[in-house]
Amino acid sequence: MFGTKDHLRAEGGHLTIDGVDVVDLAEEFGTPLYVTSEARLRANARAYREAFPEALIYFAVKANGNLALLRILAEEGLGADVFSAGELSLVRMAGIPGEKVLFNGNSKRTEELKMALEAGVRISADSLDELLALAEVAKEMGEEAEVAFRVNPDVSAKTHPKIATGLKTSKFGIPWQDLVEVYERAMGLEGVKPVGLHCHIGSQILDTAPFVEAAARMMELAGRIVEVGGKIEMMDFGGGLGIPYTPETAAPTPSQLASGIKPVFEEGCRRLGISPRMILEPGRSIVADSTIFLTRVNVVKRAHVNFVGVDAGFNLLARPMLYDAYHHVVVANKADGRAEERYTVVGPICESGDVLAKDRNLPRIERGDLIAMLDAGAYGFSMASVYNGQPRCPEVLVGGGRAELIRRGEDQSVLLSGQVVPARLLK
Ligand SMILES: *Cc1c(COP(=O)(O)O)cnc(C)c1O
């Protein structure tokens, strides 16, 4: 019923996750609620480790920054791709060692460069300007920064334009034509040690061909760097593998990705006589399908279309609004019910774009029913906001047959947090 998602089942009319009834979870913890299957998360991490046993797998923390989940991924041997000082602190707290972290980003602050150096993590430089700034900071600190270079390979990945990052028009990376020049510059620069190349061509990519194309370009660049006497210790091919959000979608597995890019990498390394470490940075494909998002029906309104108003909106799950993304909907307390009517699921936010799911054929829905949105683990909670005065919801982890709170829900005090009203306004 749920494709390859064997952690989800319909039992006695209720949706279960790893054998735990989600209707009970909604009772116990309230709604809205994010619920993660520990077993699925571990299985996804292991699928990468098994497909790429010789590579380092760096989880892209922006997909999900929950500390308990990061801790599980650390236990599975994963490192981390971080994009900010905040994400770096999170992964350090989760026990991921500095040598298994890459600090990415296209516009880093001086303090972030310092923090990365203090933590002993490698940095991916996104521009010549940043390289020069990094060299200055490192010299001041009496350090030598190990630096990789984010390459813009100009590869087209067929995905939503807002998550395509490898086109020449994208803000990310150094144009591949300029790369060798920048690398050579780094080789002669005090304070930095160039160690390799990095790319990331986009997200939710459902075909291995763009990854293979990017890998080929990266190996070609590695060859030109070796020619000018440069050293290559790491080759990071980024993340971006898509997942099947709709029942009709087929997505490549990590092992299919491996069959595509490993031969290109290995053949290139042999030809150049180099033996860099391969790195991958999956986010979505590790965490997305491990997690469901539960929300309760407040109203059913029969108007131009049948609207189902639920207690969570795009403040808690932004992907439908941001990317026109599809999340499969299950009526969790009628999980084996036959589809009888067509519904559009909307949130409580004061914006007409606050639509979580459009035109879905579902069992007949009433006030009080429980809606589960599947595949919500990536770019779900991590993008949540308190827009419209809506505090963020709790997160729960299901493992070993029980459920544990892994993030408390916020109350309205979060809306006041940090706010200061000048005394003259309090008269
Ligand atoms: C977002 C991002 C990733 C992860 O992308 P997914 O599509 O979630 O796998 C990896 N690397 C970098 C540099 C990123 O910005």
The ligand as an SDF file (V2000), in Angstrom:
LIG
                    3D

 15 15  0  0  0  0  0  0  0  0999 V2000
   21.1530   21.0180    0.0150 C   0  0  0  0  0  0  0  0  0  0  0  0
   22.5160   20.4920   -0.2290 C   0  0  0  0  0  0  0  0  0  0  0  0
   22.7460   19.1080   -0.1990 C   0  0  0  0  0  0  0  0  0  0  0  0
   21.6550   18.0830    0.0040 C   0  0  0  0  0  0  0  0  0  0  0  0
   20.7580   18.0240   -1.0470 O   0  0  0  0  0  0  0  0  0  0  0  0
   19.6090   16.9020   -1.0730 P   0  0  0  0  0  0  0  0  0  0  0  0
   18.8790   17.1800   -2.3080 O   0  0  0  0  0  0  0  0  0  0  0  0
   18.7800   17.0880    0.1440 O   0  0  0  0  0  0  0  0  0  0  0  0
   20.2860   15.5730   -1.0930 O   0  0  0  0  0  0  0  0  0  0  0  0
   24.0470   18.6780   -0.3690 C   0  0  0  0  0  0  0  0  0  0  0  0
   25.0670   19.5440   -0.5750 N   0  0  0  0  0  0  0  0  0  0  0  0
   24.8820   20.8760   -0.6160 C   0  0  0  0  0  0  0  0  0  0  0  0
   26.0390   21.7630   -0.8270 C   0  0  0  0  0  0  0  0  0  0  0  0
   23.5990   21.3870   -0.4510 C   0  0  0  0  0  0  0  0  0  0  0  0
   23.4150   22.7140   -0.5090 O   0  0  0  0  0  0  0  0  0  0  0  0
  1  2  1  0
  2  3  1  0
  2 14  2  0
  3  4  1  0
  3 10  2  0
  4  5  1  0
  5  6  1  0
  6  7  2  0
  6  8  1  0
  6  9  1  0
 10 11  1  0
 11 12  2  0
 12 13  1  0
 12 14  1  0
 14 15  1  0
M  END
$$$$
